[in-house]
Amino acid sequence: MKVTEFDFCLPDSLIAKDPQIPRDACRLLVLRRNTKDIEHRRFYDLPEFLFQGDLLLLNNTKVFPARLRGSKQTGGKIELLLVKELEPNVWEVLSRGSYTGRVRMSGGLSGEVRDGKVIKFDVNEGESHDYLWRAGEMPLPPYIKRMPSEADKEWYQTVYADEMGSIAAPTAGLHFTRELLGNLERKGVLVRCLTLHVGTGTFKPVAAEDVEDHTMDMERFEIRREVIETVQKVKQAGRRVIAVGTTTTRAIEGFMSGMQTVADASQNGSLRGATGIFIYPGYRFRVLDSLVTNFHLPRSTPFMLTSAFCGTEKLMDAYRGAMSESYRFFSYGDAMLIL
């Protein structure tokens, strides 16, 4: 299967640079897999499509202000993207080049960088988190051609974000408000959270010519046993599991299909592990019955996952329809509901 099969052209004018306010006023394209029928709605209409006993699965990971700017000891500028904390105040980073030496970041924090891959901050244990929220920038995607603002610390974050650890937002969840979630629960929809910390795997470009040759980076997940039990009960009752976003999908499908390298029980009964599951056309879904998702980049792994769920031809048709109706694309853009 060629990566070029997942390519399409998108006008720059349709790339969303800023969030929709209010969140749930964004547009919602509803695609029915069995008929190819499309409806154009608003996200606050979502409760019309979910029913009592359905299960809505959310990813409650929290994005941290992972982008830091500063200067090297030699005087040059440096920009770091913190990927994950290896131990207190020691972080894996992405940067241009392989600089080794002292740095001083905006806001006054200093540290030692090794080979452009790891930084150790000069602070007491645990204090780097406080610094990040004061001086770090939200890691907006590179196609948003503006500097991150303080407002992005709120808007590039779901309202139910709880577990810090992501360098990109699970963007399908950005459209939910607390009121909308309350409306769904009052209707009898079960709402549960799991965690998959979005790392480089989700947005890593597919460089291979053949889809099958691409390898996903591992990403950490945590799923409470109660959530697994609820999934099983809902499926047994013949009700639907609706995943919000491709990261939620990868977490639950990765676990239920056994495609994870680590899975152990924590003290609170959660199952923790890491998954590198790569879902593309031909994958057999174990859990998913419906998907809430955004409009993704061409040739990207989220686009391939969505293609696996509804069919590449149907998805391409839906994208063409969305373009003709001037939908907003990518992280801050509009949403799809695939039934």
Rosetta blueprint (number, residue, H / E / L):
1 M L
2 K E
3 V H
4 T H
5 E H
6 F H
7 D L
8 F L
9 C L
10 L L
11 P L
12 D H
13 S H
14 L H
15 I E
16 A L
17 K L
18 D L
19 P L
20 Q L
21 I L
22 P L
23 R H
24 D H
25 A H
26 C L
27 R E
28 L E
29 L E
30 V E
31 L E
32 R L
33 R L
34 N L
35 T L
36 K L
37 D L
38 I E
39 E E
40 H E
41 R E
42 R E
43 F H
44 Y H
45 D H
46 L H
47 P H
48 E H
49 F H
50 L L
51 F L
52 Q L
53 G L
54 D L
55 L E
56 L E
57 L E
58 L E
59 N E
60 N L
61 T E
62 K E
63 V E
64 F L
65 P L
66 A L
67 R E
68 L E
69 R E
70 G E
71 S E
72 K E
73 Q L
74 T L
75 G L
76 G L
77 K E
78 I E
79 E E
80 L E
81 L E
82 L E
83 V E
84 K E
85 E E
86 L E
87 E E
88 P L
89 N L
90 V E
91 W E
92 E E
93 V E
94 L E
95 S L
96 R L
97 G L
98 S L
99 Y L
100 T L
101 G E
102 R E
103 V E
104 R E
105 M E
106 S L
107 G L
108 G L
109 L L
110 S E
111 G E
112 E E
113 V E
114 R E
115 D L
116 G L
117 K L
118 V E
119 I E
120 K E
121 F E
122 D L
123 V L
124 N L
125 E L
126 G L
127 E H
128 S H
129 H H
130 D H
131 Y H
132 L H
133 W H
134 R H
135 A H
136 G L
137 E E
138 M L
139 P L
140 L L
141 P L
142 P L
143 Y L
144 I L
145 K L
146 R L
147 M L
148 P L
149 S L
150 E L
151 A L
152 D H
153 K H
154 E H
155 W H
156 Y L
157 Q L
158 T L
159 V L
160 Y L
161 A L
162 D L
163 E E
164 M E
165 G E
166 S E
167 I L
168 A L
169 A L
170 P L
171 T H
172 A H
173 G H
174 L H
175 H H
176 F L
177 T L
178 R H
179 E H
180 L H
181 L H
182 G H
183 N H
184 L H
185 E H
186 R H
187 K L
188 G L
189 V L
190 L E
191 V E
192 R E
193 C E
194 L E
195 T E
196 L E
197 H L
198 V L
199 G L
200 T H
201 G H
202 T H
203 F H
204 K L
205 P L
206 V L
207 A L
208 A L
209 E L
210 D E
211 V H
212 E H
213 D H
214 H L
215 T L
216 M L
217 D L
218 M L
219 E E
220 R E
221 F E
222 E E
223 I E
224 R E
225 R H
226 E H
227 V H
228 I H
229 E H
230 T H
231 V H
232 Q H
233 K H
234 V H
235 K H
236 Q H
237 A L
238 G L
239 R L
240 R L
241 V E
242 I E
243 A E
244 V E
245 G L
246 T H
247 T H
248 T H
249 T H
250 R H
251 A H
252 I H
253 E H
254 G H
255 F H
256 M H
257 S L
258 G L
259 M L
260 Q E
261 T E
262 V E
263 A E
264 D E
265 A E
266 S L
267 Q L
268 N L
269 G L
270 S E
271 L E
272 R E
273 G E
274 A E
275 T E
276 G L
277 I L
278 F L
279 I L
280 Y L
281 P L
282 G L
283 Y L
284 R L
285 F L
286 R L
287 V L
288 L L
289 D L
290 S E
291 L E
292 V E
293 T E
294 N E
295 F L
296 H L
297 L L
298 P L
299 R L
300 S L
301 T H
302 P H
303 F H
304 M H
305 L H
306 T H
307 S H
308 A H
309 F H
310 C H
311 G L
312 T H
313 E H
314 K H
315 L H
316 M H
317 D H
318 A H
319 Y H
320 R H
321 G H
322 A H
323 M H
324 S H
325 E L
326 S L
327 Y L
328 R L
329 F E
330 F L
331 S L
332 Y L
333 G L
334 D L
335 A E
336 M E
337 L E
338 I E
339 L L
